[in-house]
Amino acid sequence: MFLIAGVQPKTRRVDDNPQRCPVCGLAQAYTTRVDHYLSLFFIPLIRVRQGEPFLMCEGCQRPVDNSRAPVQEVPLSGSSSVCVACKREFDSSFNYCPHCGQRA
């Protein structure tokens, strides 16, 4: 008989309210944390360590900022661009269209 056990990380979304990502400009940044679980046969059973919450953007797939500190807003340039995909107007300082996600 053998036993497969160990500790593995599990990423969990803490808050379902999206925030604006200061890196890409999309409203797809969610408060997330990585918890570690004791696993038996690759099934997480007991949480052994709770991680610190952080902001993770699902658009650019980057951790953005610690959720305990206020999220720094991207300064708006005042000029606007028109998206080639959805034809809606947005601030030209964004790297992606905040309406449809198309790269600017």
C-alpha positions in Angstrom: 0.0 0.0 0.0 1.2 3.5 -0.8 0.0 7.0 0.1 0.3 10.1 -2.1 0.1 13.3 0.0 1.5 16.7 0.0 0.9 20.4 0.2 -0.4 22.2 -2.9 -1.4 25.8 -3.7 -4.9 26.7 -4.7 -5.8 30.1 -6.2 -9.1 31.5 -5.0 -10.9 34.7 -6.0 -11.8 36.6 -2.9 -14.0 39.4 -4.4 -16.2 39.2 -7.5 -16.2 43.0 -8.1 -13.8 43.8 -10.9 -11.4 46.8 -10.6 -9.6 48.7 -13.3 -6.1 47.3 -13.9 -3.5 50.2 -13.9 -1.3 48.2 -16.3 -3.7 47.3 -19.2 -6.7 49.6 -18.4 -9.3 46.8 -18.4 -11.8 46.3 -15.6 -10.7 42.7 -15.1 -8.6 42.9 -11.9 -10.0 40.8 -9.0 -8.9 40.4 -5.4 -7.3 37.0 -5.3 -5.3 34.9 -2.8 -3.3 31.7 -2.9 -4.0 29.2 -0.1 -2.0 26.1 0.5 -3.9 22.8 1.2 -2.8 19.4 2.5 -3.8 17.0 -0.2 -4.4 13.3 -0.3 -4.2 11.7 -3.7 -4.2 15.2 -5.2 -7.5 16.2 -3.5 -7.2 19.3 -1.3 -8.5 18.5 2.1 -7.2 20.9 4.8 -6.0 24.4 4.4 -2.7 24.7 6.1 -1.8 28.3 5.2 -3.9 31.2 4.1 -2.3 33.5 1.6 -2.3 37.3 1.5 -4.9 38.9 -0.8 -3.5 40.6 -3.9 -5.0 42.1 -7.1 -4.7 39.9 -10.2 -5.7 41.1 -13.6 -7.3 38.4 -15.8 -6.8 40.5 -18.9 -3.0 40.8 -18.8 -2.5 37.9 -16.4 -0.3 39.9 -13.9 -0.5 40.6 -10.2 -1.2 44.3 -10.0 -1.1 45.6 -6.4 -1.6 44.5 -2.8 -5.3 44.8 -2.0 -4.6 46.5 1.4 -3.1 49.5 -0.4 -5.3 51.7 -2.7 -5.0 50.8 -6.3 -3.2 53.5 -8.2 -5.2 54.8 -11.0 -3.7 55.3 -14.4 -3.6 59.1 -15.1 -6.0 59.9 -17.9 -4.3 61.8 -20.7 -7.4 63.8 -21.8 -7.1 62.6 -25.4 -9.3 59.8 -26.7 -9.1 57.0 -29.2 -11.7 55.0 -31.1 -11.5 51.2 -30.9 -11.1 49.5 -34.2 -13.2 46.5 -33.1 -16.3 48.0 -31.3 -16.0 51.6 -32.5 -16.4 53.0 -29.0 -14.4 55.9 -27.7 -11.9 55.5 -24.8 -8.9 57.3 -23.2 -5.8 57.0 -25.4 -3.6 56.1 -22.3 -5.2 52.6 -22.2 -3.3 49.7 -23.9 -6.6 47.8 -24.4 -10.2 49.0 -25.1 -12.0 48.9 -21.7 -15.3 48.0 -23.5 -14.3 45.0 -25.6 -10.7 44.2 -24.7 -9.2 44.8 -28.1 -5.5 45.9 -28.1 -5.3 49.6 -28.8 
